[in-house]
């Protein structure tokens, strides 16, 4: 594996997990659909939020989910799903802005691997890289033991951040043990990310 390929590796989701999940979705498994949406909901929501479209995020999310339902059978490579979701959501955001009569100020010269997406507008490269990194982190957190996953979500992703005593109560732990367990969880997360090439 070349240095470039090794650096790109963390951007890919867990292939076997996504592949099995997509196969189950295509076989009509409703629970698999729920898990797939749950896995990528933060990725989808993050795009309208980054574009300042907070109030439209729910409508855009629903549109992307409808698109996913219609287009998933046509997906040739399961590893392409996160990028497809990013591009589809970005185009839904642009469409939503156009329909609302808002001005869209975007880089029309942006292309994705030489392919122009949609109506000549592709997801800006800087945003694509940021979204891929954020999704890789979400995927890594999801691989942690459930207590660590919940603790990291509560300590670092809750708005506003939860104090240790609230986290301890929710996880049924002694307040004094939160710092130690948090350290172990973060070490586990760091080790997982390093194994993935970060």
The 8 nearest C-alpha neighbors of each residue, nearest first, counted from 0:
[[1, 4, 5, 2, 3, 6, 8, 7],
 [0, 2, 4, 3, 5, 6, 7, 8],
 [1, 3, 5, 4, 6, 0, 7, 196],
 [4, 2, 6, 1, 5, 7, 0, 8],
 [3, 5, 7, 1, 6, 2, 0, 8],
 [4, 6, 2, 8, 3, 7, 1, 196],
 [7, 5, 3, 4, 8, 196, 2, 9],
 [6, 8, 4, 5, 10, 9, 3, 11],
 [7, 9, 5, 10, 6, 11, 4, 196],
 [10, 8, 195, 11, 7, 196, 135, 197],
 [9, 11, 8, 131, 7, 135, 132, 12],
 [10, 12, 9, 8, 78, 13, 135, 14],
 [13, 11, 14, 10, 78, 138, 135, 17],
 [12, 14, 16, 15, 17, 11, 138, 78],
 [15, 13, 17, 16, 12, 18, 78, 77],
 [14, 16, 18, 17, 13, 19, 20, 12],
 [15, 17, 19, 18, 14, 13, 20, 12],
 [18, 16, 20, 14, 19, 15, 21, 13],
 [17, 19, 15, 21, 20, 16, 77, 14],
 [20, 18, 22, 16, 17, 21, 15, 23],
 [19, 21, 17, 23, 22, 18, 31, 16],
 [20, 22, 24, 18, 23, 19, 17, 25],
 [23, 21, 19, 25, 24, 20, 18, 26],
 [22, 24, 26, 20, 21, 25, 28, 31],
 [25, 23, 21, 28, 27, 26, 31, 32],
 [24, 26, 22, 27, 23, 21, 72, 28],
 [27, 25, 23, 24, 28, 22, 21, 29],
 [26, 28, 24, 25, 29, 23, 32, 31],
 [27, 29, 24, 31, 23, 30, 26, 32],
 [30, 28, 32, 31, 27, 33, 24, 23],
 [29, 31, 33, 32, 28, 34, 24, 35],
 [30, 32, 34, 28, 29, 33, 24, 20],
 [33, 31, 29, 35, 30, 24, 34, 36],
 [32, 34, 30, 36, 31, 35, 37, 29],
 [35, 33, 37, 31, 32, 36, 38, 30],
 [36, 34, 32, 38, 37, 33, 31, 39],
 [37, 35, 33, 39, 38, 34, 40, 32],
 [36, 38, 34, 40, 35, 39, 33, 41],
 [39, 37, 35, 36, 40, 34, 41, 138],
 [38, 40, 42, 36, 37, 41, 43, 35],
 [41, 39, 43, 37, 42, 36, 38, 44],
 [42, 40, 44, 43, 39, 45, 38, 37],
 [41, 43, 39, 45, 40, 44, 134, 46],
 [44, 42, 40, 41, 45, 46, 60, 39],
 [45, 43, 41, 46, 42, 56, 47, 40],
 [44, 46, 48, 42, 43, 47, 41, 49],
 [45, 47, 49, 48, 44, 43, 50, 89],
 [48, 46, 52, 50, 49, 56, 45, 44],
 [47, 49, 45, 51, 53, 46, 50, 52],
 [50, 48, 46, 47, 51, 45, 52, 53],
 [49, 51, 47, 48, 52, 46, 92, 53],
 [50, 52, 48, 49, 53, 47, 54, 46],
 [51, 53, 47, 55, 48, 50, 54, 56],
 [54, 52, 48, 56, 55, 51, 47, 50],
 [53, 55, 52, 56, 57, 58, 51, 48],
 [56, 54, 52, 58, 53, 57, 59, 47],
 [55, 57, 59, 53, 47, 58, 54, 60],
 [58, 56, 60, 59, 55, 61, 54, 44],
 [59, 57, 61, 60, 55, 56, 62, 54],
 [58, 60, 62, 56, 61, 57, 63, 55],
 [61, 59, 57, 63, 58, 62, 56, 64],
 [60, 62, 64, 58, 59, 63, 57, 65],
 [63, 61, 59, 65, 64, 60, 66, 58],
 [62, 64, 66, 60, 65, 61, 88, 67],
 [65, 63, 67, 61, 66, 62, 68, 60],
 [66, 64, 68, 62, 67, 63, 61, 69],
 [67, 65, 63, 69, 64, 68, 70, 62],
 [68, 66, 64, 70, 65, 69, 71, 63],
 [67, 69, 65, 66, 70, 71, 64, 72],
 [70, 68, 66, 67, 71, 65, 72, 73],
 [69, 71, 67, 73, 72, 68, 66, 74],
 [70, 72, 74, 73, 67, 68, 69, 25],
 [73, 71, 70, 74, 25, 69, 68, 75],
 [74, 72, 71, 70, 75, 69, 76, 67],
 [75, 73, 71, 72, 76, 77, 70, 80],
 [74, 76, 73, 77, 79, 72, 71, 78],
 [77, 75, 78, 79, 74, 80, 18, 73],
 [76, 78, 79, 80, 18, 17, 75, 74],
 [79, 77, 76, 80, 14, 11, 12, 81],
 [78, 80, 77, 76, 82, 81, 83, 74],
 [79, 81, 83, 78, 82, 77, 84, 74],
 [82, 80, 84, 83, 79, 85, 78, 39],
 [81, 83, 85, 84, 80, 79, 86, 131],
 [82, 84, 80, 86, 81, 85, 87, 79],
 [83, 85, 81, 87, 82, 86, 88, 80],
 [86, 84, 82, 88, 83, 87, 89, 81],
 [85, 87, 89, 83, 88, 84, 122, 82],
 [88, 86, 84, 90, 89, 85, 83, 91],
 [87, 89, 91, 85, 90, 86, 63, 84],
 [88, 90, 86, 92, 91, 87, 85, 93],
 [89, 91, 93, 87, 92, 88, 94, 86],
 [90, 92, 88, 94, 89, 93, 95, 87],
 [93, 91, 95, 89, 90, 94, 88, 96],
 [94, 92, 90, 96, 95, 91, 97, 89],
 [93, 95, 91, 97, 96, 92, 90, 98],
 [94, 96, 92, 98, 93, 97, 91, 99],
 [95, 97, 99, 93, 101, 94, 98, 92],
 [98, 96, 100, 94, 99, 95, 101, 93],
 [97, 99, 95, 100, 96, 94, 101, 93],
 [98, 100, 96, 97, 101, 95, 94, 102],
 [101, 99, 97, 98, 96, 102, 95, 103],
 [102, 100, 96, 99, 97, 103, 98, 95],
 [103, 101, 104, 100, 96, 97, 99, 105],
 [102, 104, 105, 101, 96, 93, 97, 100],
 [105, 103, 102, 106, 107, 101, 93, 96],
 [106, 104, 107, 103, 120, 123, 109, 108],
 [105, 107, 108, 109, 104, 123, 120, 121],
 [108, 106, 120, 109, 105, 119, 121, 110],
 [107, 109, 106, 110, 120, 119, 121, 105],
 [110, 108, 107, 121, 106, 123, 120, 111],
 [111, 109, 115, 121, 113, 114, 112, 108],
 [110, 112, 114, 113, 121, 115, 109, 116],
 [113, 111, 114, 110, 115, 109, 124, 121],
 [112, 114, 111, 110, 115, 109, 116, 121],
 [115, 113, 111, 112, 110, 116, 121, 119],
 [114, 116, 110, 119, 121, 111, 120, 113],
 [115, 117, 121, 120, 119, 114, 118, 110],
 [118, 116, 119, 120, 115, 90, 121, 86],
 [117, 119, 120, 116, 115, 121, 90, 107],
 [118, 120, 115, 117, 116, 107, 121, 108],
 [121, 119, 107, 116, 118, 117, 115, 109],
 [122, 120, 116, 110, 109, 123, 115, 111],
 [121, 123, 86, 124, 127, 89, 120, 126],
 [124, 122, 126, 125, 109, 121, 127, 106],
 [125, 123, 127, 126, 128, 122, 109, 111],
 [126, 124, 128, 127, 123, 129, 122, 130],
 [125, 127, 129, 123, 124, 128, 130, 122],
 [126, 128, 124, 130, 125, 129, 131, 123],
 [129, 127, 131, 125, 126, 130, 124, 132],
 [128, 130, 126, 132, 127, 131, 133, 125],
 [131, 129, 133, 127, 132, 128, 126, 134],
 [130, 132, 128, 134, 129, 133, 10, 127],
 [133, 131, 135, 129, 134, 130, 128, 136],
 [132, 134, 130, 136, 135, 131, 129, 137],
 [133, 135, 137, 131, 136, 132, 138, 130],
 [136, 134, 132, 138, 133, 137, 10, 131],
 [135, 137, 139, 133, 134, 138, 140, 132],
 [138, 136, 134, 140, 139, 135, 141, 133],
 [137, 139, 135, 141, 136, 140, 134, 142],
 [140, 138, 136, 142, 141, 137, 135, 188],
 [139, 141, 137, 142, 143, 138, 148, 136],
 [140, 142, 138, 139, 143, 137, 148, 145],
 [143, 141, 139, 140, 138, 144, 148, 191],
 [144, 142, 140, 141, 148, 147, 145, 188],
 [143, 145, 147, 146, 148, 142, 141, 184],
 [144, 146, 148, 147, 149, 143, 141, 142],
 [147, 145, 149, 148, 144, 150, 170, 143],
 [148, 146, 150, 184, 144, 149, 145, 143],
 [147, 149, 145, 151, 146, 150, 143, 140],
 [150, 148, 152, 146, 147, 151, 145, 153],
 [149, 151, 147, 153, 152, 148, 154, 146],
 [150, 152, 154, 148, 153, 149, 155, 147],
 [153, 151, 156, 149, 150, 155, 154, 148],
 [152, 154, 150, 157, 151, 155, 156, 149],
 [155, 153, 151, 152, 161, 160, 150, 156],
 [156, 154, 152, 151, 153, 157, 160, 161],
 [155, 157, 152, 153, 154, 158, 160, 151],
 [158, 156, 160, 153, 159, 155, 154, 152],
 [159, 157, 160, 156, 161, 155, 153, 154],
 [158, 160, 157, 161, 156, 162, 155, 154],
 [161, 159, 157, 158, 154, 155, 162, 156],
 [160, 162, 154, 153, 165, 159, 157, 166],
 [163, 161, 165, 164, 166, 160, 154, 167],
 [162, 164, 166, 165, 167, 174, 177, 161],
 [163, 165, 167, 174, 166, 162, 168, 161],
 [166, 164, 168, 167, 163, 162, 169, 161],
 [165, 167, 163, 169, 168, 164, 170, 162],
 [168, 166, 172, 164, 174, 170, 165, 169],
 [167, 169, 171, 165, 166, 170, 164, 172],
 [170, 168, 166, 167, 171, 165, 172, 164],
 [169, 171, 167, 168, 172, 166, 146, 150],
 [172, 170, 168, 167, 169, 173, 166, 174],
 [171, 173, 167, 170, 174, 168, 176, 177],
 [172, 174, 175, 176, 167, 171, 177, 168],
 [173, 175, 167, 164, 176, 177, 163, 172],
 [174, 176, 173, 177, 178, 179, 172, 163],
 [175, 177, 173, 174, 179, 178, 180, 172],
 [178, 176, 180, 179, 174, 175, 181, 163],
 [179, 177, 181, 180, 176, 182, 175, 163],
 [180, 178, 182, 181, 176, 177, 183, 175],
 [181, 179, 183, 177, 182, 178, 184, 176],
 [180, 182, 184, 178, 179, 183, 177, 185],
 [183, 181, 185, 179, 180, 184, 186, 178],
 [182, 184, 186, 180, 181, 185, 187, 179],
 [185, 183, 181, 187, 147, 186, 182, 180],
 [184, 186, 188, 182, 187, 183, 189, 181],
 [187, 185, 189, 183, 188, 184, 182, 190],
 [188, 186, 184, 190, 185, 189, 191, 183],
 [187, 189, 185, 191, 186, 190, 192, 184],
 [188, 190, 186, 192, 187, 191, 185, 193],
 [191, 189, 193, 187, 188, 192, 186, 194],
 [190, 192, 188, 194, 193, 189, 187, 195],
 [193, 191, 195, 189, 194, 197, 190, 188],
 [194, 192, 197, 196, 190, 195, 191, 189],
 [193, 195, 191, 192, 196, 190, 197, 189],
 [196, 194, 192, 9, 193, 197, 191, 8],
 [197, 195, 193, 194, 9, 6, 5, 192],
 [196, 193, 192, 195, 9, 6, 194, 189]]
